[in-house]
Amino acid sequence: QVQLVESGGGLVQPGGSLRLSCAASGSSIFSRYAMAWYRQAPEKQRELVAAITSGNKANYADSVKGRFTISRDNAKNTVYLEMNSLKPEDTAVYYCCADLGPGTRHYWGQGAQVTVSS
């Protein structure tokens, strides 16, 4: 069983930057997990923001391409989301997710609030 804890959220002005971290515990095989960041804005469905495979291949939602970067440090059991050029529409609760592949259980963190506002 994997436990995920997000950190690094907060309030930032438009055009600013934040880095989210997601620390995993409870598993000795973190490097085998595919990791992802999702977000959910008020009254909207949860959406995939970025994902990274166990082989370090990353993909992004069109809305964040060129602004966000997902990375992982397997030695620290941590995945990151570097967010630059933030826009008010990036405001949401950001969730970390882990899974071992299609059809397997998804593990979720508790979420981190990101608010982009002047």
C-alpha positions as a Markdown table, in Angstrom:
| # | Residue | x | y | z |
|---|---|---|---|---|
| 1 | Gln | 0.0 | 0.0 | 0.0 |
| 2 | Val | 1.4 | 3.4 | -1.0 |
| 3 | Gln | 0.8 | 6.6 | 0.9 |
| 4 | Leu | 1.2 | 9.9 | -1.0 |
| 5 | Val | 1.6 | 13.3 | 0.6 |
| 6 | Glu | 1.6 | 16.5 | -1.5 |
| 7 | Ser | 3.2 | 19.7 | -0.5 |
| 8 | Gly | 4.2 | 23.1 | -2.0 |
| 9 | Gly | 0.8 | 24.5 | -2.8 |
| 10 | Gly | -0.2 | 28.1 | -2.1 |
| 11 | Leu | -1.2 | 31.5 | -3.4 |
| 12 | Val | 0.8 | 33.0 | -6.3 |
| 13 | Gln | 0.3 | 35.9 | -8.6 |
| 14 | Pro | -0.3 | 35.4 | -12.3 |
| 15 | Gly | 3.0 | 34.7 | -14.1 |
| 16 | Gly | 4.5 | 33.3 | -11.0 |
| 17 | Ser | 5.9 | 29.8 | -10.2 |
| 18 | Leu | 5.3 | 27.0 | -7.8 |
| 19 | Arg | 6.8 | 23.6 | -7.3 |
| 20 | Leu | 4.6 | 20.8 | -5.9 |
| 21 | Ser | 6.2 | 17.7 | -4.3 |
| 22 | Cys | 4.6 | 14.3 | -3.7 |
| 23 | Ala | 6.4 | 12.0 | -1.3 |
| 24 | Ala | 5.6 | 8.3 | -1.4 |
| 25 | Ser | 5.9 | 5.9 | 1.4 |
| 26 | Gly | 4.8 | 2.3 | 2.2 |
| 27 | Ser | 6.4 | 0.7 | -0.8 |
| 28 | Ser | 9.9 | -0.4 | -1.7 |
| 29 | Ile | 9.2 | -0.3 | -5.4 |
| 30 | Phe | 8.4 | 3.4 | -6.0 |
| 31 | Ser | 10.6 | 3.3 | -9.1 |
| 32 | Arg | 8.1 | 0.9 | -10.8 |
| 33 | Tyr | 5.1 | 3.2 | -10.3 |
| 34 | Ala | 3.7 | 5.4 | -13.0 |
| 35 | Met | 3.1 | 8.8 | -11.3 |
| 36 | Ala | 0.8 | 11.5 | -12.3 |
| 37 | Trp | -0.6 | 14.9 | -11.3 |
| 38 | Tyr | -4.3 | 15.6 | -11.6 |
| 39 | Arg | -6.2 | 18.8 | -10.7 |
| 40 | Gln | -9.8 | 19.6 | -9.9 |
| 41 | Ala | -11.2 | 23.1 | -10.0 |
| 42 | Pro | -14.4 | 24.0 | -8.3 |
| 43 | Glu | -17.4 | 22.5 | -10.0 |
| 44 | Lys | -15.2 | 20.9 | -12.6 |
| 45 | Gln | -14.2 | 17.3 | -13.2 |
| 46 | Arg | -10.7 | 16.1 | -12.2 |
| 47 | Glu | -8.3 | 16.3 | -15.1 |
| 48 | Leu | -4.9 | 14.8 | -15.9 |
| 49 | Val | -2.2 | 17.5 | -15.8 |
| 50 | Ala | 1.0 | 15.5 | -16.3 |
| 51 | Ala | 2.3 | 12.0 | -16.0 |
| 52 | Ile | 5.6 | 10.2 | -15.9 |
| 53 | Thr | 6.3 | 6.5 | -16.5 |
| 54 | Ser | 8.7 | 4.3 | -14.6 |
| 55 | Gly | 11.0 | 4.8 | -17.5 |
| 56 | Asn | 10.9 | 8.6 | -17.1 |
| 57 | Lys | 8.7 | 9.3 | -20.2 |
| 58 | Ala | 6.5 | 12.3 | -19.5 |
| 59 | Asn | 3.3 | 13.6 | -21.1 |
| 60 | Tyr | 1.3 | 16.7 | -20.5 |
| 61 | Ala | -2.2 | 18.2 | -21.0 |
| 62 | Asp | -2.2 | 20.6 | -23.8 |
| 63 | Ser | -3.2 | 23.4 | -21.4 |
| 64 | Val | 0.1 | 23.1 | -19.5 |
| 65 | Lys | 2.6 | 22.1 | -22.2 |
| 66 | Gly | 5.6 | 24.4 | -22.1 |
| 67 | Arg | 4.8 | 25.7 | -18.7 |
| 68 | Phe | 4.8 | 22.7 | -16.4 |
| 69 | Thr | 7.4 | 20.0 | -15.9 |
| 70 | Ile | 7.0 | 16.7 | -14.2 |
| 71 | Ser | 10.0 | 14.9 | -12.8 |
| 72 | Arg | 10.8 | 12.1 | -10.3 |
| 73 | Asp | 13.6 | 11.3 | -7.9 |
| 74 | Asn | 13.4 | 7.6 | -7.2 |
| 75 | Ala | 16.1 | 7.8 | -4.5 |
| 76 | Lys | 13.8 | 10.1 | -2.6 |
| 77 | Asn | 10.5 | 8.4 | -3.5 |
| 78 | Thr | 9.3 | 11.8 | -4.7 |
| 79 | Val | 7.6 | 13.2 | -7.8 |
| 80 | Tyr | 7.6 | 16.9 | -8.6 |
| 81 | Leu | 5.5 | 19.3 | -10.6 |
| 82 | Glu | 7.3 | 22.5 | -11.6 |
| 83 | Met | 4.7 | 25.1 | -12.6 |
| 84 | Asn | 5.8 | 28.3 | -14.4 |
| 85 | Ser | 3.9 | 31.1 | -16.0 |
| 86 | Leu | 0.9 | 30.3 | -13.9 |
| 87 | Lys | -2.5 | 31.6 | -14.9 |
| 88 | Pro | -5.7 | 32.1 | -12.9 |
| 89 | Glu | -7.2 | 29.1 | -14.7 |
| 90 | Asp | -4.6 | 26.9 | -13.1 |
| 91 | Thr | -6.3 | 27.4 | -9.8 |
| 92 | Ala | -7.3 | 24.0 | -8.5 |
| 93 | Val | -6.6 | 21.3 | -6.0 |
| 94 | Tyr | -3.7 | 19.3 | -7.3 |
| 95 | Tyr | -3.6 | 15.6 | -6.6 |
| 96 | Cys | -0.7 | 13.1 | -6.9 |
| 97 | Cys | -1.5 | 9.6 | -8.2 |
| 98 | Ala | 0.4 | 6.4 | -8.4 |
| 99 | Asp | -0.3 | 3.1 | -10.2 |
| 100 | Leu | 1.5 | 0.1 | -11.5 |
| 101 | Gly | -0.1 | 0.1 | -14.9 |
| 102 | Pro | -3.5 | -0.3 | -16.6 |
| 103 | Gly | -6.1 | -2.1 | -14.6 |
| 104 | Thr | -4.2 | -1.7 | -11.3 |
| 105 | Arg | -5.2 | 0.2 | -8.3 |
| 106 | His | -4.7 | 4.0 | -8.2 |
| 107 | Tyr | -3.4 | 5.5 | -5.1 |
| 108 | Trp | -4.1 | 9.2 | -4.3 |
| 109 | Gly | -2.8 | 11.9 | -2.1 |
| 110 | Gln | -4.9 | 14.3 | -0.1 |
| 111 | Gly | -4.4 | 17.2 | -2.5 |
| 112 | Ala | -2.7 | 20.6 | -2.4 |
| 113 | Gln | -4.5 | 23.8 | -3.1 |
| 114 | Val | -2.9 | 26.1 | -5.8 |
| 115 | Thr | -4.5 | 29.5 | -6.2 |
| 116 | Val | -3.3 | 31.9 | -8.9 |
| 117 | Ser | -4.7 | 35.4 | -8.2 |
| 118 | Ser | -3.6 | 39.0 | -8.0 |
